[in-house]
Amino acid sequence: LANRAHTYPDRLSGGEQQRVAIARALVHNPDLVLADEPTGNLDSDTGAHVLDLLDRLTRQVGKTLVMVTHSREMIGVADRVLQLRNGRIFEDASLPTR
C-alpha cells in the first residue's frame, strides 16, 4: 500500500481500507487485538497473508486475538471457538494448540 500513501480513504478499495485498518491497529502494539471479519473484503491470497500475520502475532509475540468471523477457514488459527446463535453461546470448543 506504500504507493497509495497519499490517497484519500474514499479512493481506496474495500480491501485496501481493510488492510490500512489492520495496520493502524497493529502499529500501536496492543496486547489485545479485536478483529471483526478481518479478511472479509480481501482476496484469498491477501486474506491468507493477513491471517498468517495475526496468527504469528498471537503465537510468537504473545498477543491476544479475539476474532469474529463467518469463515470456517479461520478456525484453523484458533485455540478456542465460541459459536453464537441468536445472540447466545451455542457451542464452546477448545482446540488443540499448534
N, C-alpha and C positions, 0 to 999 in steps of 0.2 A: 503493500500500500504506500510505500515511500513516494511513488510517482503521483499520488493523489493527496499529498500532504496539504496543499493549498486549495483543495476543492471544498466547496460548501457541502454540508451534510446532505442537503436535499438533492445534490447531484451524484451522490454515491448510490450504488445498487444496495438492495436489502442485505445481501451477503457482505458487502464491503462495510456497511454500517454495523452489522453484527460483529465483524472482526475488530472494528475500531472499539466497540463497546467492551469486548473481551479484553483487548489490550489495555484499555483505560482502567479496567477493574484490576488487572494483574499488576500493572506498573506500581501500584501502591503497596505491593507485597502484603496483602491481607492474610490473616490466619484462617479466615473463613471466606469461602467463595460461594455465593448463591447464584446459581445459573438456571434460568428459566428457558428451556429449549435452546441450549447454546449452539446447536448445529442446525436449527430449524430452517434458516434461509441460506444455507451453504450447499454448494455442490458436494458430491460424495467424497471427492479427494480432499477438499478443504475441510469438510466436516471431520474426516478421519484424522487429519493433522491437528485440528483443534482438540478433538477428543484425546488424542495421544498427549498433547501438551497438558491438558487438565489432569490426565492420569499421572503423568510424570510429576506434576506439581504436587499432587497429593501424596504420592508414594515416596518420592526422593527428597522433597523439600519439607515434608511434614505438614502440609496444609490440609484443611478440611474442606471438602466439596459437597454441597447439597445441591442436587440437580433435579429439576422437574423435566420430564420428557414423556412423550408418547411413543418413542422409538425403542423397540425391543433390542436393537443392536447395541444400544448404550448400556444395557445391563452388564455387558462384559467387563466394564471398568468399575463396577460397583462392589462394595463389601456388604452392603445391605440394601434391600429393595423393599419399599413400602408401596403397596398398591392401594389406591384410593378408589372408592365407588360411592357416588352420591355424597361426597364430602367427608367420608369416614374411612378409616383404615380397614381395608378388606383382608389384606394379607401382609405379613411382616416376615421377611425371609433374610437371614444372614447367609452370605455366600462365602465359600472358602477363599481365603486370601491368596493372592498370587505371589 
